[in-house]
Amino acid sequence: MTEDPVPVGTALQRASDGRLGLGADLSKPATWRALGREFGAPGLVLFGLLAIAFMVQWSQGGPQAWGLSGQALRDGRWTTLLSHIFAHAGLGHFLMNISALLSLSPVVLVRLGAGPASWLRYATLFLFAGWSGAALYLALHPFGAVPMVGASGAICGLWGAAARVDLDGGLVPLRSRQVWNHLKAFAKINIILFLALFALVRLTGGVGGLAWEAHLGGFLFGLFAMPLLSGMRRSRSPGAQG
């Protein structure tokens, strides 16, 4: 894995700030070429796959059949190990995940190199982060029947990987201020989401909540796997602080 990194430039800085910054006409091919430069073609392809899956699942009556649970696996529905990553509970859930996907993808792709190999590394990171999140969820709820859906675990893997990428495109060590800051932000956001969804479920009498286990499993996979998936070998010195 010796490819040169994708130039950091504007994409990484704007994505790190959480700004898409493109108020352009999506019906024009030039707009999509610009999006590809800003957010990376692999990220845009994944966005398209998630959008198609979202429409298909609702045309089939909803995401329940796509959801992963211990009960689903006991029933022999092994396809849910993959399908749950591409299913979403509603439009709000889908849009929130897509926003995170488009913000994190360019940061990660900076480090994954260029060319076809970067597509493979990106797909590997996304899928295995999703499966790591699923593994932790199932380990803690082996007999659960409530289906888990969403790309959140896989996207948290992108977040964990992005936590290792410095603004110059290098890797920061685990024991760095940058990683620590990302860990704190990850914990804070998940606590807020957990409490908000818990209150909503209780008030409405529904079932479900935040699959924080999947988020944590995906994040940890990205955090530890990024150096192995990296398209470069250069990294910052162990004593450096992010």
N, C-alpha and C positions, 0 to 999 in steps of 0.2 A: 504494500500500500504506500506508494511513493508519489502519488499525484500531487501537483501543486494545489493549494487551497483556493477556493473561490475568493476573489477579492472581498475584503470586509466592507469598506466603503459605506455608502448611504444605507444599504439594506439592513445591515446589522445595527447601525445606530438608530434608525427609525423603528425597527422592530423592537429593539430593547426599550425604546420609549413607549411602545404600545401604540404607535401611530401608523395607520395604513397610508394616509396622505395621497390618495389617488382619486379624486372625484372625477372620474372619466367615464365615457360611454362604454359599457360592457358589451355592446353589440358590435364594436369595431375590433378587428383582428389586432390592430396596433395596441389597443388597450391590454389585450391578453398577453402580447409579447412583453409589454412593460411590466405586467403583473408577474410574468415568469422571471424577469430580471430581478424584481424586487423581492419576491417571496420564494423563488426557486421552483422550477418545473415539477420536481417530485411532489412538493407541497400542494401545487395546484391540481395535479392529477389525483392526489389523495382526496382533496376537497371535492373533486368531481365524483369520485367513487362513493364518498360518504353522502353526497347529495342524491345520487341515484338510489343508493340503498335506503335513504330516508323516504323517498317517494314510493319505492317498491313496498317497503314494510307497511306504510299506511294504506296502500292499495290492497294489501292483504288483511287489513283489519287491525293493524297496530303492531307494536313491537313485542308483545308477549311471547309469541312463538320463537322469537329470535333470542330471547333472554337466557342467560346462563344461571344455573343453580345446581345444588347437589341433587335435587329431585330430577331435574332435566337429564342429568348424566345417568342417574339410576334408571331412568326411562329409556335410555339408549339414544338420546338426542345429542350425540357428540358434535354435531355441526354447530351447536351453540357456542362451542369453544372459540369459533371464529366469528359467527354471525353476531354475537353480542357486541363485538367491538364496533360494528358498523350500524347498529341500531340506536335509536334515541327515543326518549320518552315523550318528546314533544318539540315544537318549533323552538321554544326558548332554550331548551337543553341543546338542541342542534346548533343554534346560532352562537351560544356561549362557547361550545367546543370548537366550532369553526374559527371564531375570532382568536382563540388561543392557538390553534393550529397554524394560522397564517402569521401570527406574531412570532412564534417560536421556530418555525421551519427555517427561515433564513439564517438565524443564529446558529442552528445546528449544522446546516449545510455548509457554512463557512469552514467548519472543521472536518467535514466528511469528504472533502476533496471535490474533484470534478470528473465528468465523464460517466459512463455506464456504471462504474463501480460505486459511485456516490449514490445512485438510485438503489442499488442492492443494500448498501449500508443503511440508508434511510429506512427502507422497508423492513430490514432486520431489526433496527432499533424500535420502530413503531410496533411491529407485531410482537416481538418478544417482551417489550414493555407491557403491552396489553395482556399477554399471557402470564407474565410475572404478577401483575395485579390480580388477574383471575385466580392464580394459584394461591395467593395470600387470602383472597376473599373466600375461596372454597375451603382452605385450611381452617379458617375461623368459623365457617358456617357449612360444615360438611353435610348436614341434613336439612339445610334450608330449602324452602319451596318458592320464596319470593324471587322472581327473575331479575338479574342484574343486566342492564343495558347501558351502552354508551362507550364512546372512544376516550373517555376521560382518563382511564388508567394508562392507555397508550400515549396520550398527549402529555400526561404527567411525566412519562418517560422522556419525552422531548424536553420538558422543563428540567428534569434532572440532568440531562445531557448538556443543555444550555448553561446550566450553573457552572459547568467546568470550562466554558469557553470565555476567554478573555477578549477584550475589545480589539486586541491586535491579532486575534485569530489563534493565539496559543492556548495551551491547556493550563489551568490553574490546579494546584494540588488540593486534595480533599481538605487538608487542614489550612484553609485560607479564609480570609474574611469574606471573600465573594461567595464561597460555598455556604458559609455560615449564614450570611444574609439571605440567601435563597432558601435555606432550610427554615429560617424564621418566617419568611413570607409564606412559604408553603404551609407551615403549621397554622399560621394565622388565618389564611384564606379558608383552609379546610375546617377549622373550628367554627368560623362564621357561617360557612355553608351548611355544616352539620346542624348547628343550632337553628338556622333559618328553616331548613327542610324539616327538622324534627317538630318545630312549632307548627309549620304548615300542615303536616300529616296529622298531628294531634287535633288541630282545629277543624280539619275537614273530615276526620274519621277515616282517612285512607290508610294504605299500607305502603311501606317503603321508606326511603330516606336516602342519605348520602352513602355511597359505597366507598368510604374513606380507605378501606383496606386495599381496594384496587388502586386508588390514587397513590397510596404509600408504596405498594409493591412496584408500580410502574416507575415512580420517581426514583426509588433506590436502584432499580435496574439501570436507568439512564445515567444516574450518577456514577455508578461503578463501571458500566460497560463503555462509556464514551471513549476512554483512552484506547480500548481494544478495537473500537470501530473507526477510530480516527484515520483520516486519510493522510496525516502527516505524523512525523515522529518528534517534531520540535515541541518542547513544553517549557514552562517557566521553571526557575530554580525552586527546590523544595522550600526554601526559606522565604519566598516571595509572598506578599499579601495581596489579595484581590481588592 
